[in-house]
């Protein structure tokens, strides 16, 4: 089976500090054998929590495509 057809697992999360709307996002990708493929986080500035969550998913999907991953289970907390 081609590596790109194996199912990887990605976790994504966005957060917002209510006092100033300072947001960030983070995501990780694990291989089918539970090895860490990629891990990133980004400060987004002053945006709302829902946008931070959505931005995390977009970044996770974009990065998985850049690695040639076409089968991804996405795990979220929201």
C-alpha positions as semicolon CSV with decimal commas, in nm:
position;residue;x (nm);y (nm);z (nm)
1;X;0,000;0,000;0,000
2;X;0,129;0,345;-0,090
3;X;0,217;0,567;0,211
4;X;-0,018;0,838;0,083
5;X;-0,311;0,594;0,094
6;X;-0,253;0,492;0,455
7;X;-0,472;0,662;0,714
8;X;-0,297;0,922;0,928
9;X;-0,439;1,094;1,238
10;X;-0,441;1,470;1,286
11;X;-0,529;1,675;1,593
12;X;-0,623;2,043;1,564
13;X;-0,719;2,305;1,820
14;X;-0,773;2,677;1,838
15;X;-0,791;2,892;2,150
16;X;-0,883;3,247;2,240
17;X;-0,813;3,438;2,558
18;X;-1,139;3,613;2,643
19;X;-0,984;3,916;2,807
20;X;-0,818;4,044;2,487
21;X;-0,927;3,806;2,208
22;X;-0,566;3,696;2,161
23;X;-0,588;3,369;1,970
24;X;-0,364;3,084;1,868
25;X;-0,391;2,758;1,684
26;X;-0,199;2,429;1,686
27;X;-0,202;2,098;1,500
28;X;-0,015;1,768;1,488
29;X;-0,006;1,479;1,242
30;X;0,071;1,117;1,336
31;X;0,156;0,836;1,097
32;X;-0,037;0,507;1,094
33;X;0,243;0,365;1,313
34;X;0,193;0,647;1,571
35;X;0,510;0,836;1,477
36;X;0,500;1,216;1,490
37;X;0,504;1,351;1,135
38;X;0,453;1,721;1,201
39;X;0,370;1,960;1,486
40;X;0,303;2,335;1,456
41;X;0,141;2,624;1,634
42;X;0,070;2,982;1,529
43;X;-0,034;3,300;1,706
44;X;-0,326;3,457;1,520
45;X;-0,368;3,789;1,699
46;X;-0,707;3,932;1,790
47;X;-0,975;3,704;1,647
48;X;-1,263;3,505;1,793
49;X;-1,237;3,147;1,918
50;X;-1,446;2,992;1,639
51;X;-1,217;3,143;1,376
52;X;-0,914;3,007;1,564
53;X;-1,068;2,656;1,568
54;X;-1,153;2,675;1,197
55;X;-0,804;2,807;1,115
56;X;-0,649;2,509;1,295
57;X;-0,844;2,264;1,078
58;X;-0,752;2,449;0,758
59;X;-0,383;2,449;0,855
60;X;-0,395;2,078;0,944
61;X;-0,555;1,985;0,613
62;X;-0,319;2,206;0,412
63;X;-0,014;2,059;0,580
64;X;-0,134;1,701;0,536
65;X;-0,174;1,764;0,162
66;X;0,177;1,912;0,147
67;X;0,307;1,584;0,294
68;X;0,113;1,384;0,032
69;X;-0,136;1,254;0,287
70;X;-0,478;1,192;0,133
71;X;-0,639;0,986;0,409
72;X;-0,662;1,167;0,743
73;X;-0,877;1,121;1,052
74;X;-0,923;1,463;1,211
75;X;-0,970;1,484;1,588
76;X;-1,108;1,803;1,747
77;X;-1,228;1,906;2,091
78;X;-1,507;2,132;1,964
